[in-house]
Amino acid sequence: DCAMHLLKRLDLIQKLQLVEKPLVLFLRKVESGYASVNPYHNAFHAADVTQRLFTILCTSKAYPVLLSNTEMLAALLAAVIHDYGHPGKNNMYLVNTNHTAAQTHNDQHVLENHSLHVCLKVLAKMNFMENISVDSRKEIRKTIISMVLATDMANHFEVVEAFNQKISLSDIERRQLESNQRLALLEMALKVADIGHTSLRAQEHLHWVRALQHEFFKQGDCERSMKMTISPLCDRERRRNGPASGENQIGFFDFICKPLCTTFVNIFPDCSSLVDQLEINYKLWEEDSKMASVTDDNDCFQSKVFNTSLATISD
């Protein structure tokens, strides 16, 4: 429903003469592949990322100024499928347990390649793009693959560096980018959207972080039961070990979120609200970290911190 709403809002179904019935079937098939038992990597996450990518590309004016209709279609499809079939476990877990998907994809970008492998086959079968030229369909496929692979955190610094090297403010001001520049833009935008809960209002952000922690701890429980080494941030028996601790969030913000969003906003200043709210949330995690030193009641002080007036915290 989310993707259809956005496609219709941009009039892409009409502009690209997409065949609506197989398009609906494709989107329903993809949605059904997101496990509802996953606390974090579920269909709500896919919808959240898709609508955020739409907002980023439109607010930045990347679309329609820099990107074509087919590129925007590819971008939304990439967001829709990017975590399809996610088992609630990370790539390293799948590799270490010799999971079928790891065997199929030779331990390389296992989750991302699995999502692409299944969804692109469904895409070809549904064929709702029959009125788009063969060359354009090939480009759409290429764009989807590159964007989804870019969401693997193993590629994080490589993707950010490519964006830095390929795109400058003067390029944007000229309102014309080469194809490799547009692809770097789309990869970067999807990465920003994928971790974009860090730029949501504090309570919404905390909801996603706690959901992620729940999912991580479930993986850690599986690793413990199999007598495996428990992955970082996945051990519920260690105090303040998971994502929902100020210490870990500060590190995540410092090394990943803040450089990523700042780099994007430096080129697309109309998206400055991403950084503004991120900074507010960062200060809340700093407060969380300070309070952790004086109490063990994590839920109690997090509720206190994240319910504090944001205006006060941001002063």
Solvent accessible surface area in square Angstrom, and as a share of the most:
residue,aa,sasa,rsa
1,D,147,0.76
2,C,39,0.23
3,A,9,0.07
4,M,22,0.10
5,H,109,0.49
6,L,7,0.04
7,L,1,0.00
8,K,110,0.46
9,R,162,0.59
10,L,23,0.11
11,D,66,0.34
12,L,0,0.00
13,I,23,0.11
14,Q,127,0.57
15,K,104,0.44
16,L,23,0.11
17,Q,115,0.51
18,L,11,0.06
19,V,47,0.27
20,E,74,0.33
21,K,152,0.65
22,P,24,0.15
23,L,0,0.00
24,V,36,0.21
25,L,78,0.39
26,F,3,0.01
27,L,15,0.07
28,R,159,0.58
29,K,93,0.39
30,V,1,0.01
31,E,98,0.44
32,S,87,0.56
33,G,19,0.18
34,Y,13,0.05
35,A,36,0.28
36,S,106,0.68
37,V,115,0.66
38,N,8,0.04
39,P,30,0.19
40,Y,14,0.05
41,H,30,0.13
42,N,16,0.08
43,A,29,0.23
44,F,156,0.65
45,H,4,0.02
46,A,8,0.06
47,A,37,0.29
48,D,24,0.12
49,V,1,0.00
50,T,1,0.01
51,Q,67,0.30
52,R,17,0.06
53,L,0,0.00
54,F,14,0.06
55,T,66,0.38
56,I,5,0.02
57,L,0,0.00
58,C,41,0.24
59,T,58,0.34
60,S,10,0.06
61,K,108,0.46
62,A,0,0.00
63,Y,12,0.05
64,P,99,0.62
65,V,57,0.33
66,L,16,0.08
67,L,7,0.03
68,S,52,0.34
69,N,51,0.26
70,T,33,0.19
71,E,28,0.12
72,M,0,0.00
73,L,0,0.00
74,A,0,0.00
75,A,0,0.00
76,L,2,0.01
77,L,3,0.02
78,A,0,0.00
79,A,0,0.00
80,V,15,0.09
81,I,3,0.01
82,H,2,0.01
83,D,19,0.10
84,Y,24,0.09
85,G,24,0.23
86,H,14,0.06
87,P,50,0.31
88,G,7,0.07
89,K,36,0.15
90,N,53,0.27
91,N,32,0.17
92,M,113,0.51
93,Y,22,0.08
94,L,4,0.02
95,V,43,0.25
96,N,91,0.47
97,T,46,0.26
98,N,99,0.51
99,H,77,0.34
100,T,97,0.57
101,A,9,0.07
102,A,1,0.00
103,Q,105,0.47
104,T,75,0.44
105,H,28,0.13
106,N,113,0.58
107,D,72,0.37
108,Q,106,0.47
109,H,53,0.24
110,V,1,0.00
111,L,18,0.09
112,E,16,0.07
113,N,36,0.18
114,H,54,0.24
115,S,2,0.01
116,L,8,0.04
117,H,86,0.38
118,V,33,0.19
119,C,2,0.01
120,L,13,0.07
121,K,124,0.52
122,V,21,0.12
123,L,16,0.08
124,A,79,0.61
125,K,168,0.71
126,M,45,0.20
127,N,65,0.34
128,F,0,0.00
129,M,13,0.06
130,E,98,0.44
131,N,82,0.42
132,I,13,0.07
133,S,66,0.43
134,V,84,0.48
135,D,104,0.54
136,S,35,0.22
137,R,73,0.27
138,K,128,0.54
139,E,95,0.43
140,I,3,0.02
141,R,124,0.45
142,K,112,0.48
143,T,13,0.08
144,I,1,0.01
145,I,51,0.26
146,S,27,0.17
147,M,0,0.00
148,V,0,0.00
149,L,44,0.22
150,A,3,0.03
151,T,14,0.08
152,D,12,0.06
153,M,88,0.39
154,A,88,0.69
155,N,25,0.13
156,H,4,0.02
157,F,136,0.57
158,E,124,0.56
159,V,11,0.06
160,V,18,0.11
161,E,84,0.38
162,A,25,0.19
163,F,1,0.00
164,N,79,0.40
165,Q,137,0.61
166,K,83,0.35
167,I,7,0.03
168,S,46,0.30
169,L,80,0.40
170,S,55,0.36
171,D,15,0.08
172,I,29,0.15
173,E,123,0.55
174,R,156,0.57
175,R,159,0.58
176,Q,138,0.61
177,L,8,0.04
178,E,116,0.52
179,S,73,0.47
180,N,77,0.39
181,Q,24,0.10
182,R,57,0.21
183,L,37,0.18
184,A,4,0.03
185,L,0,0.00
186,L,2,0.01
187,E,27,0.12
188,M,0,0.00
189,A,0,0.00
190,L,0,0.00
191,K,7,0.03
192,V,0,0.00
193,A,0,0.00
194,D,25,0.13
195,I,21,0.11
196,G,1,0.01
197,H,10,0.04
198,T,0,0.00
199,S,16,0.10
200,L,38,0.19
201,R,161,0.59
202,A,2,0.02
203,Q,85,0.38
204,E,64,0.29
205,H,0,0.00
206,L,6,0.03
207,H,117,0.52
208,W,30,0.11
209,V,1,0.00
210,R,83,0.30
211,A,14,0.11
212,L,31,0.16
213,Q,34,0.15
214,H,96,0.43
215,E,5,0.02
216,F,47,0.20
217,F,23,0.09
218,K,75,0.32
219,Q,3,0.01
220,G,0,0.00
221,D,51,0.26
222,C,46,0.28
223,E,2,0.01
224,R,75,0.28
225,S,89,0.57
226,M,92,0.41
227,K,190,0.80
228,M,47,0.21
229,T,127,0.74
230,I,43,0.22
231,S,17,0.11
232,P,116,0.73
233,L,60,0.30
234,C,2,0.01
235,D,19,0.10
236,R,109,0.40
237,E,129,0.58
238,R,156,0.57
239,R,140,0.51
240,R,39,0.14
241,N,16,0.08
242,G,2,0.02
243,P,4,0.02
244,A,3,0.02
245,S,1,0.01
246,G,0,0.00
247,E,80,0.36
248,N,43,0.22
249,Q,9,0.04
250,I,39,0.20
251,G,27,0.26
252,F,61,0.26
253,F,0,0.00
254,D,58,0.30
255,F,147,0.61
256,I,20,0.10
257,C,0,0.00
258,K,47,0.20
259,P,57,0.36
260,L,1,0.01
261,C,1,0.00
262,T,56,0.32
263,T,21,0.12
264,F,0,0.00
265,V,17,0.10
266,N,96,0.49
267,I,21,0.11
268,F,4,0.02
269,P,81,0.51
270,D,77,0.40
271,C,4,0.02
272,S,48,0.31
273,S,76,0.49
274,L,20,0.10
275,V,30,0.17
276,D,83,0.43
277,Q,29,0.13
278,L,1,0.01
279,E,60,0.27
280,I,36,0.18
281,N,0,0.00
282,Y,27,0.10
283,K,79,0.34
284,L,0,0.00
285,W,0,0.00
286,E,62,0.28
287,E,62,0.28
288,D,0,0.00
289,S,28,0.18
290,K,137,0.58
291,M,39,0.17
292,A,3,0.03
293,S,94,0.60
294,V,122,0.70
295,T,45,0.26
296,D,117,0.60
297,D,78,0.41
298,N,40,0.21
299,D,89,0.46
300,C,79,0.47
301,F,4,0.02
302,Q,0,0.00
303,S,47,0.31
304,K,134,0.57
305,V,3,0.01
306,F,5,0.02
307,N,103,0.53
308,T,48,0.28
309,S,60,0.39
310,L,54,0.27
311,A,71,0.55
312,T,85,0.49
313,I,35,0.18
314,S,42,0.27
315,D,149,0.77
